């Protein structure tokens, strides 16, 4: 059995950091992932964004708190979990989220001009709502766990 999810996207807001009853930090966040395509018949460009709920526990929650903010481009991996609870009106509710156990920050190092432009956009509440085209460079480290898994299964010579 395998329960593993991987996403590359942009943080929709700063992580919401809370503490459990025993004082451990928990980060809750949403990540926007998008797909883009072109309609073959009309040439029209389309885009669809999905919002993924994520949660990270200590010590990873501390990394989110310190280094990841609204608009940050991230790679996250973990397992999917559905929780059930009863709200204050007695209605049963469900939520599906990714329990994050891997994080790679994908924001590229910016020069001073780009950095100040990003800071201005952040102050104005702007956050990118889509992922870049697939032509962007993805760090090799993202694929290392996958490659090692294949090697363990005998799929890589």
Secondary structure as GFF3:
##gff-version 3
##sequence-region A 1 157
A	DSSP	beta_strand	5	11	.	.	.	ID=ss1
A	DSSP	beta_strand	16	19	.	.	.	ID=ss2
A	DSSP	beta_strand	25	38	.	.	.	ID=ss3
A	DSSP	beta_strand	45	57	.	.	.	ID=ss4
A	DSSP	alpha_helix	60	67	.	.	.	ID=ss5
A	DSSP	beta_strand	73	86	.	.	.	ID=ss6
A	DSSP	beta_strand	92	105	.	.	.	ID=ss7
A	DSSP	alpha_helix	112	123	.	.	.	ID=ss8
A	DSSP	alpha_helix	141	153	.	.	.	ID=ss9
###
